[in-house]
Amino acid sequence: MLNNALNIWKEIIDFLNKYFIEPIIYRKGEYNIYNTLTYSVTALLSLILLYRFLKEKIDFNLNFFLSLTPFIFLGSSLRVLDDASLVKTWLFVTPMIYILVFLIWFISLYFFWLKLDKLNLHVAFGFSLLLYPVYFLKQLNPHHLGLILYVSLLTLLFIVLFSVPRLLYRKVLLNPSEWLTLFSQTYDGFITFLGVTFYGYLEEHVLPRFIFNYLPTSTFIFLKAAVTLAVIYFLREYGKQGKFLLAAIFVLGLATGTRNFLRILFAV
């Protein structure tokens, strides 16, 4: 009886080590079906709690979306520090990086925005924190100038082309927050396409890996755009809750897209 209990306990420990601990500590197969589902459910529950706390205190409008950007860039930059082995710590690996940056963001939001009613101080604090990863990233030599110009020009062209419908049909298409959400997810798809197709990067996430087994990588851009558009129109029916969920989708897209952009830029 005791031996059976010990064997079951050992199997549980081995399972947790293989699918949760080792991907964080040793970067072995960072994403798998088990930790992906666990992280997703945990994130969803956390969003529910966060929404209940903020719903009477903040409007989830364009200012809220834009105020998130320095903290998104912070998380992506810290993640690249670990990718490049400039600062090797499990704190900069998923899911710990999301927890770390969330805590920084929430403390800043609570004191600067909710208590002092100073949104500008909240945003300025976020941008000031970027000095830390910039200090380390400047030690990296970009792969070469041509790569910087190529990736930057392609990204700029993507942004310009993506902006045209918004500029021409701003009254009948998406509002600014919806547009930012669509942009962030499509931008992530575009950068993923560049990295996987032209620079030999491997997709870490479970669902994109599955898609790439059956479809060309270029279709990922259009799939992300189509799914995001469908979600945007669906969430319009849910008012403030929908806007809050759009902000979460915006964060995910811009965070992963920026991380991948920096990895390509510095060849890490």
C-alpha positions as CSV (number, residue, x, y, z in Angstrom):
1,M,0.0,0.0,0.0
2,L,2.8,2.4,1.0
3,N,4.8,1.4,-2.0
4,N,1.9,2.1,-4.3
5,A,1.4,5.6,-2.7
6,L,5.1,6.3,-3.1
7,N,5.1,5.2,-6.7
8,I,2.1,7.4,-7.5
9,W,3.8,10.3,-5.7
10,K,7.0,9.8,-7.7
11,E,5.0,9.7,-11.0
12,I,3.3,13.0,-10.0
13,I,6.7,14.6,-9.2
14,D,8.2,13.3,-12.5
15,F,5.2,14.7,-14.4
16,L,5.5,18.1,-12.8
17,N,9.3,18.1,-13.4
18,K,9.0,17.2,-17.0
19,Y,6.1,19.4,-18.1
20,F,6.3,22.4,-15.7
21,I,9.6,22.7,-13.8
22,E,12.2,21.7,-16.5
23,P,10.6,24.0,-19.2
24,I,11.2,26.9,-16.8
25,I,14.5,26.1,-15.2
26,Y,16.2,24.3,-18.0
27,R,14.2,25.6,-21.0
28,K,13.5,22.1,-22.2
29,G,10.5,22.2,-24.5
30,E,9.2,25.4,-23.1
31,Y,5.6,24.9,-24.2
32,N,3.7,21.7,-24.1
33,I,0.0,20.8,-24.1
34,Y,-0.1,20.4,-20.3
35,N,1.6,23.7,-19.2
36,T,-0.2,25.6,-22.0
37,L,-3.6,24.5,-20.8
38,T,-2.6,25.2,-17.2
39,Y,-1.2,28.7,-18.0
40,S,-4.3,29.5,-20.1
41,V,-6.8,28.6,-17.3
42,T,-4.7,30.4,-14.7
43,A,-4.5,33.5,-16.9
44,L,-8.3,33.4,-17.5
45,L,-9.0,33.2,-13.7
46,S,-6.6,36.0,-13.1
47,L,-8.3,38.2,-15.7
48,I,-11.7,37.6,-14.1
49,L,-10.3,38.7,-10.7
50,L,-8.5,41.7,-12.2
51,Y,-11.6,42.8,-14.1
52,R,-13.7,42.7,-11.0
53,F,-11.2,44.9,-9.2
54,L,-10.8,47.4,-12.1
55,K,-14.3,47.6,-13.6
56,E,-15.6,50.4,-11.5
57,K,-12.2,52.3,-11.4
58,I,-11.0,52.5,-15.0
59,D,-12.4,52.9,-18.5
60,F,-10.9,50.4,-20.8
61,N,-10.4,52.9,-23.6
62,L,-7.6,53.9,-25.9
63,N,-5.7,55.6,-23.0
64,F,-5.7,52.3,-21.1
65,F,-4.5,50.4,-24.1
66,L,-1.6,52.9,-24.8
67,S,-0.7,52.9,-21.1
68,L,0.0,49.2,-21.3
69,T,2.7,49.5,-24.0
70,P,5.8,50.4,-21.9
71,F,5.1,47.4,-19.7
72,I,4.6,45.2,-22.7
73,F,7.9,46.3,-24.1
74,L,9.5,45.8,-20.7
75,G,8.4,42.2,-20.6
76,S,9.4,41.4,-24.1
77,S,12.9,43.0,-23.6
78,L,13.5,41.1,-20.4
79,R,12.5,37.9,-22.1
80,V,15.1,38.6,-24.8
81,L,17.8,39.2,-22.2
82,D,17.3,35.5,-21.2
83,D,17.2,34.4,-24.8
84,A,20.5,36.1,-25.4
85,S,22.0,34.7,-22.1
86,L,22.8,38.3,-21.0
87,V,20.8,37.8,-17.8
88,K,20.0,34.1,-17.2
89,T,17.2,33.8,-14.7
90,W,14.0,31.7,-14.5
91,L,12.2,35.0,-13.6
92,F,12.5,36.0,-17.3
93,V,10.9,32.7,-18.6
94,T,7.2,32.0,-19.1
95,P,5.1,32.1,-17.0
96,M,7.3,33.9,-14.4
97,I,8.0,36.9,-16.7
98,Y,4.2,37.5,-17.1
99,I,3.8,37.3,-13.3
100,L,6.8,39.6,-12.7
101,V,5.7,42.3,-15.2
102,F,2.1,42.0,-14.1
103,L,3.1,42.8,-10.5
104,I,5.2,45.7,-11.6
105,W,2.4,47.0,-13.7
106,F,-0.3,46.6,-11.1
107,I,1.7,48.3,-8.3
108,S,2.4,51.2,-10.6
109,L,-1.2,51.4,-11.8
110,Y,-2.5,51.2,-8.2
111,F,-0.3,54.0,-6.8
112,F,0.2,56.4,-9.7
113,W,-3.2,56.0,-11.5
114,L,-5.7,54.9,-9.0
115,K,-4.4,56.6,-5.9
116,L,-2.7,59.7,-7.3
117,D,-4.8,60.0,-10.5
118,K,-1.6,60.5,-12.5
119,L,-1.8,58.4,-15.6
120,N,1.3,60.2,-17.0
121,L,3.4,59.2,-14.0
122,H,2.2,55.6,-14.5
123,V,3.3,55.6,-18.1
124,A,6.6,57.5,-17.4
125,F,7.5,54.9,-14.7
126,G,6.9,52.1,-17.2
127,F,9.2,53.7,-19.8
128,S,11.9,54.4,-17.1
129,L,12.1,50.7,-16.4
130,L,13.1,50.1,-20.0
131,L,16.5,51.5,-19.2
132,Y,17.4,48.2,-17.5
133,P,17.0,45.9,-20.5
134,V,18.3,48.6,-22.9
135,Y,21.6,48.7,-20.8
136,F,22.1,45.0,-21.5
137,L,20.8,44.9,-25.0
138,K,23.2,47.6,-26.2
139,Q,25.9,45.0,-25.5
140,L,24.6,42.9,-28.3
141,N,25.8,43.6,-31.8
142,P,23.0,43.4,-34.3
143,H,23.6,40.6,-36.8
144,H,24.4,43.2,-39.4
145,L,23.2,46.6,-40.6
146,G,21.5,45.1,-43.6
147,L,19.4,42.8,-41.4
148,I,18.3,45.8,-39.3
149,L,17.2,47.8,-42.3
150,Y,15.5,44.8,-43.9
151,V,13.5,43.8,-40.9
152,S,12.7,47.4,-39.9
153,L,11.6,48.3,-43.4
154,L,9.4,45.2,-43.8
155,T,7.8,45.9,-40.4
156,L,7.3,49.6,-41.3
157,L,5.7,48.6,-44.6
158,F,3.5,46.1,-42.8
159,I,2.3,48.9,-40.4
160,V,1.7,51.3,-43.2
161,L,-0.3,48.8,-45.3
162,F,-2.2,47.7,-42.3
163,S,-3.1,51.3,-41.4
164,V,-4.6,52.2,-44.9
165,P,-8.0,50.7,-44.3
166,R,-8.2,52.3,-40.9
167,L,-7.4,55.7,-42.3
168,L,-9.8,55.4,-45.2
169,Y,-12.8,53.8,-43.4
170,R,-12.3,54.9,-39.8
171,K,-16.0,55.6,-39.3
172,V,-17.3,52.2,-40.5
173,L,-14.6,49.7,-39.4
174,L,-12.9,49.4,-36.1
175,N,-12.5,51.9,-33.2
176,P,-8.9,52.7,-32.1
177,S,-8.8,50.1,-29.4
178,E,-10.1,47.4,-31.7
179,W,-7.7,48.4,-34.4
180,L,-4.8,48.1,-31.9
181,T,-5.9,44.7,-30.9
182,L,-6.1,43.5,-34.5
183,F,-2.8,45.1,-35.3
184,S,-1.0,43.5,-32.3
185,Q,-2.1,40.0,-33.2
186,T,-1.5,40.4,-37.0
187,Y,1.9,41.9,-36.2
188,D,2.7,38.9,-34.1
189,G,1.7,36.6,-37.0
190,F,3.8,38.7,-39.4
191,I,7.0,38.6,-37.3
192,T,6.5,34.8,-36.6
193,F,6.2,34.3,-40.4
194,L,9.5,36.2,-41.0
195,G,11.3,34.3,-38.2
196,V,10.2,30.8,-39.1
197,T,10.4,31.2,-42.9
198,F,13.6,33.2,-43.4
199,Y,15.6,33.0,-40.3
200,G,15.3,29.4,-39.1
201,Y,13.5,30.1,-35.9
202,L,11.2,27.3,-34.5
203,E,7.7,28.1,-33.2
204,E,7.5,27.3,-29.4
205,H,3.8,27.5,-28.9
206,V,1.6,24.4,-29.3
207,L,-1.1,25.6,-31.5
208,P,1.1,27.4,-34.1
209,R,3.4,24.3,-34.3
210,F,0.3,22.2,-35.1
211,I,-0.8,24.7,-37.8
212,F,2.6,24.8,-39.4
213,N,2.5,21.1,-39.8
214,Y,-0.3,21.4,-42.3
215,L,-0.3,24.9,-43.7
216,P,2.3,27.3,-45.1
217,T,3.7,29.7,-42.5
218,S,2.3,32.7,-44.5
219,T,-1.3,31.6,-43.7
220,F,-0.6,32.2,-40.0
221,I,-0.8,36.0,-40.6
222,F,-4.3,35.7,-42.2
223,L,-5.5,33.2,-39.7
224,K,-4.6,35.4,-36.8
225,A,-6.2,38.4,-38.5
226,A,-9.4,36.5,-39.3
227,V,-9.8,35.0,-35.8
228,T,-9.0,38.3,-34.1
229,L,-11.6,40.1,-36.2
230,A,-14.2,37.5,-35.4
231,V,-13.4,37.9,-31.7
232,I,-13.5,41.7,-31.9
233,Y,-17.0,41.6,-33.4
234,F,-18.1,39.0,-30.9
235,L,-16.9,41.0,-27.9
236,R,-18.7,44.1,-29.0
237,E,-21.8,42.5,-27.5
238,Y,-20.3,42.5,-24.0
239,G,-19.6,46.1,-23.4
240,K,-17.0,46.9,-20.8
241,Q,-16.1,43.2,-20.3
242,G,-15.4,42.9,-24.0
243,K,-13.1,45.9,-24.0
244,F,-11.2,44.5,-21.1
245,L,-10.7,41.2,-22.9
246,L,-9.6,43.0,-26.0
247,A,-6.9,44.7,-23.9
248,A,-5.7,41.2,-22.8
249,I,-5.6,40.0,-26.4
250,F,-3.7,43.2,-27.4
251,V,-1.1,42.5,-24.7
252,L,-0.5,38.9,-25.8
253,G,-0.1,39.9,-29.5
254,L,2.2,42.9,-28.9
255,A,4.3,41.1,-26.3
256,T,5.1,38.0,-28.3
257,G,5.5,40.0,-31.5
258,T,8.0,42.4,-29.9
259,R,10.0,39.6,-28.4
260,N,10.3,37.8,-31.7
261,F,11.1,41.1,-33.5
262,L,14.0,41.7,-31.0
263,R,15.2,38.1,-31.4
264,I,15.5,38.5,-35.2
265,L,17.1,41.9,-34.9
266,F,19.8,40.7,-32.5
267,A,20.0,37.1,-34.0
268,V,19.4,35.4,-30.6
